[in-house]
Amino acid sequence: MDVKIEPSWKVELSSEWDKPYFAALTDFVRQEYASAQVFPPGSKIFAAFDACPFDRVKVVILGQDPYHDVGQANGLAFSVNRGVPLPRSLVNIFKEVSSDTGVAMSSDGDLSRWARQGVMLLNATLTVRAHSAGSHQGKGWEEFTDEVVMRLARDREHLVFILWGAYAAKKGAFIDRTRHLVLTSPHPSPLSASRGFFGNHHFTRANEYLVSHGKTPIEW
């Protein structure tokens, strides 16, 4: 199966392309894009991979679903294109970045600037039907992204995995804490941010770990 994805990821995940679940997932996604409004744009489904080749990943931030309102999802978890109003979770992320690192609050929600530095912004489900949260869950994306996380945890050393909320924590529960730094806290959603997301210091803790292993810190 010819999957349009960044070359290093195409090789790393080569065992997945011909599995029955991925063939069924591909058929489902194609039918959805042909018959309904689906986000992100088809060319951006694998944007998190295209922006962050396998050997350049330093930090993984796990999300759940793409944004499902018009003009929001761009293929990077938590990110929106420049000029798009910031979703409330992203506002809270920027608040924590500012209080943790001292940088000014950003008004630009395009997180490709993080991705270019090695931050993989990975949603568990890579597509969603418009205005229908969770509509593409249980179709195979989770199996695919479980494999992505497993490959990173197994084949790379000294990565930082940032897991916000119970869903992400469960997805990353198997990661070897002796080989990688795993940071967990409540989700930045307005429903939970005040219960421990604010003040988690994940951004400075990630950078301290990267520097301690000879890697360039992220400019959050």
ChimeraX attribute file (.defattr): number of C-alpha atoms within 10 A of each C-alpha:
attribute: neighborCount
match mode: 1-to-1
recipient: residues
	/A:1	11
	/A:2	7
	/A:3	11
	/A:4	11
	/A:5	18
	/A:6	17
	/A:7	14
	/A:8	15
	/A:9	16
	/A:10	18
	/A:11	12
	/A:12	14
	/A:13	14
	/A:14	13
	/A:15	10
	/A:16	18
	/A:17	16
	/A:18	11
	/A:19	11
	/A:20	11
	/A:21	16
	/A:22	18
	/A:23	15
	/A:24	12
	/A:25	17
	/A:26	18
	/A:27	11
	/A:28	15
	/A:29	21
	/A:30	11
	/A:31	11
	/A:32	16
	/A:33	16
	/A:34	10
	/A:35	9
	/A:36	10
	/A:37	15
	/A:38	23
	/A:39	25
	/A:40	26
	/A:41	14
	/A:42	15
	/A:43	11
	/A:44	18
	/A:45	21
	/A:46	20
	/A:47	23
	/A:48	24
	/A:49	24
	/A:50	20
	/A:51	23
	/A:52	23
	/A:53	19
	/A:54	23
	/A:55	12
	/A:56	15
	/A:57	20
	/A:58	26
	/A:59	25
	/A:60	20
	/A:61	19
	/A:62	26
	/A:63	22
	/A:64	20
	/A:65	21
	/A:66	30
	/A:67	27
	/A:68	21
	/A:69	16
	/A:70	12
	/A:71	14
	/A:72	21
	/A:73	26
	/A:74	25
	/A:75	30
	/A:76	30
	/A:77	25
	/A:78	29
	/A:79	24
	/A:80	24
	/A:81	18
	/A:82	13
	/A:83	10
	/A:84	15
	/A:85	15
	/A:86	21
	/A:87	15
	/A:88	13
	/A:89	18
	/A:90	22
	/A:91	20
	/A:92	21
	/A:93	20
	/A:94	22
	/A:95	19
	/A:96	22
	/A:97	23
	/A:98	16
	/A:99	14
	/A:100	17
	/A:101	14
	/A:102	10
	/A:103	13
	/A:104	11
	/A:105	15
	/A:106	16
	/A:107	14
	/A:108	15
	/A:109	21
	/A:110	19
	/A:111	20
	/A:112	22
	/A:113	14
	/A:114	18
	/A:115	25
	/A:116	17
	/A:117	19
	/A:118	22
	/A:119	25
	/A:120	28
	/A:121	25
	/A:122	25
	/A:123	22
	/A:124	24
	/A:125	24
	/A:126	28
	/A:127	29
	/A:128	25
	/A:129	21
	/A:130	17
	/A:131	14
	/A:132	12
	/A:133	14
	/A:134	16
	/A:135	16
	/A:136	22
	/A:137	16
	/A:138	11
	/A:139	16
	/A:140	19
	/A:141	21
	/A:142	18
	/A:143	15
	/A:144	19
	/A:145	18
	/A:146	13
	/A:147	15
	/A:148	20
	/A:149	19
	/A:150	16
	/A:151	14
	/A:152	19
	/A:153	21
	/A:154	13
	/A:155	10
	/A:156	16
	/A:157	14
	/A:158	20
	/A:159	22
	/A:160	25
	/A:161	28
	/A:162	23
	/A:163	24
	/A:164	21
	/A:165	20
	/A:166	13
	/A:167	16
	/A:168	22
	/A:169	19
	/A:170	10
	/A:171	18
	/A:172	20
	/A:173	12
	/A:174	11
	/A:175	17
	/A:176	12
	/A:177	14
	/A:178	9
	/A:179	14
	/A:180	18
	/A:181	20
	/A:182	22
	/A:183	19
	/A:184	19
	/A:185	22
	/A:186	21
	/A:187	24
	/A:188	25
	/A:189	18
	/A:190	14
	/A:191	10
	/A:192	15
	/A:193	20
	/A:194	14
	/A:195	13
	/A:196	13
	/A:197	22
	/A:198	21
	/A:199	15
	/A:200	16
	/A:201	16
	/A:202	23
	/A:203	20
	/A:204	16
	/A:205	14
	/A:206	22
	/A:207	20
	/A:208	15
	/A:209	17
	/A:210	20
	/A:211	12
	/A:212	12
	/A:213	12
	/A:214	9
	/A:215	14
	/A:216	14
	/A:217	18
	/A:218	21
	/A:219	11
	/A:220	17
